[in-house]
Amino acid sequence: MKTRIFTKLFYALLATMLLTSCDEHFEEDFSWHSWMPGMVYSTNGDVTTYEKCIENGNTPEAVLF
Protein backbone atom coordinates (compact mmCIF):
# COMPACT_ATOMS: atom_id res chain seq x y z
CA MET A 1 0.00 0.00 0.00
CA LYS A 2 2.78 2.42 0.96
CA THR A 3 4.70 1.47 -2.14
CA ARG A 4 1.83 2.62 -4.38
CA ILE A 5 1.60 5.95 -2.61
CA PHE A 6 5.33 6.54 -2.92
CA THR A 7 5.28 5.45 -6.56
CA LYS A 8 2.46 7.88 -7.38
CA LEU A 9 4.22 10.64 -5.45
CA PHE A 10 7.46 9.93 -7.29
CA TYR A 11 5.79 10.11 -10.71
CA ALA A 12 3.92 13.28 -9.73
CA LEU A 13 7.18 14.95 -8.67
CA LEU A 14 8.94 13.71 -11.78
CA ALA A 15 6.21 15.08 -14.05
CA THR A 16 6.29 18.42 -12.21
CA MET A 17 10.05 18.70 -12.65
CA LEU A 18 9.94 17.78 -16.33
CA LEU A 19 7.05 20.07 -17.21
CA THR A 20 8.42 23.19 -15.53
CA SER A 21 11.22 25.31 -16.93
CA CYS A 22 13.56 27.92 -15.61
CA ASP A 23 13.25 31.63 -16.35
CA GLU A 24 16.62 31.89 -18.09
CA HIS A 25 15.31 30.45 -21.35
CA PHE A 26 12.27 32.70 -21.78
CA GLU A 27 14.03 35.97 -22.59
CA GLU A 28 16.12 35.00 -25.58
CA ASP A 29 17.42 37.56 -28.05
CA PHE A 30 16.01 36.61 -31.45
CA SER A 31 17.79 39.37 -33.41
CA TRP A 32 20.20 36.82 -34.88
CA HIS A 33 17.29 35.29 -36.83
CA SER A 34 17.33 38.32 -39.14
CA TRP A 35 21.01 37.92 -40.04
CA MET A 36 21.68 36.92 -43.64
CA PRO A 37 24.85 35.71 -45.36
CA GLY A 38 26.82 38.67 -46.67
CA MET A 39 25.99 40.97 -43.75
CA VAL A 40 28.91 42.49 -41.87
CA TYR A 41 29.80 42.71 -38.20
CA SER A 42 30.96 46.22 -37.37
CA THR A 43 33.21 47.68 -34.68
CA ASN A 44 30.28 48.83 -32.52
CA GLY A 45 28.75 45.33 -32.41
CA ASP A 46 25.98 45.83 -34.96
CA VAL A 47 25.26 43.32 -37.71
CA THR A 48 24.00 45.13 -40.79
CA THR A 49 24.46 45.25 -44.52
CA TYR A 50 27.74 46.67 -45.78
CA GLU A 51 25.98 49.75 -47.13
CA LYS A 52 24.31 50.55 -43.78
CA CYS A 53 27.57 49.95 -41.94
CA ILE A 54 29.42 52.50 -44.10
CA GLU A 55 26.43 54.88 -44.01
CA ASN A 56 26.45 54.85 -40.19
CA GLY A 57 30.19 55.55 -40.14
CA ASN A 58 31.14 52.18 -38.66
CA THR A 59 34.07 50.02 -39.66
CA PRO A 60 33.24 46.50 -40.84
CA GLU A 61 35.18 43.73 -39.11
CA ALA A 62 33.84 40.45 -40.46
CA VAL A 63 31.47 39.09 -43.09
CA LEU A 64 28.79 36.59 -42.09
CA PHE A 65 28.63 33.42 -44.15
Order of alpha helices (4+ residues) and beta strands (2+ residues): alpha-beta-beta-alpha-beta
